[in-house]
Amino acid sequence: MYSSYNVTLFAAERVNNKVKVLKRNAFGLRNFNRLRVQIMA
């Protein structure tokens, strides 16, 4: 995905992928705060 300046959105894509992986691994996790801390790390 490119913007009008032909620059990739690598940083945003990396964060989105990290969140998706953490959500998938944390399925059934009772404590939402733990998931939030993992995402912020």
GITAMO-V536890 format. One record per residue. N is the residue number from 1. RES is the residue in one small letter. D_FIRST is the distance of its C-alpha to the first C-alpha in Angstrom with 1 decimal. Layout:
n=N res=RES d_first=D_FIRST
n=N res=RES d_first=D_FIRST
This chain:
n=1 res=m d_first=0.0
n=2 res=y d_first=3.8
n=3 res=s d_first=7.0
n=4 res=s d_first=10.1
n=5 res=y d_first=11.1
n=6 res=n d_first=8.7
n=7 res=v d_first=8.4
n=8 res=t d_first=6.1
n=9 res=l d_first=6.7
n=10 res=f d_first=8.8
n=11 res=a d_first=11.8
n=12 res=a d_first=10.7
n=13 res=e d_first=9.3
n=14 res=r d_first=12.6
n=15 res=v d_first=14.7
n=16 res=n d_first=13.6
n=17 res=n d_first=14.4
n=18 res=k d_first=17.6
n=19 res=v d_first=18.6
n=20 res=k d_first=18.2
n=21 res=v d_first=20.3
n=22 res=l d_first=22.8
n=23 res=k d_first=23.2
n=24 res=r d_first=23.8
n=25 res=n d_first=26.3
n=26 res=a d_first=28.0
n=27 res=f d_first=28.8
n=28 res=g d_first=32.4
n=29 res=l d_first=32.4
n=30 res=r d_first=35.0
n=31 res=n d_first=34.1
n=32 res=f d_first=30.9
n=33 res=n d_first=31.6
n=34 res=r d_first=31.2
n=35 res=l d_first=27.7
n=36 res=r d_first=26.8
n=37 res=v d_first=28.2
n=38 res=q d_first=26.3
n=39 res=i d_first=23.0
n=40 res=m d_first=24.0
n=41 res=a d_first=25.1
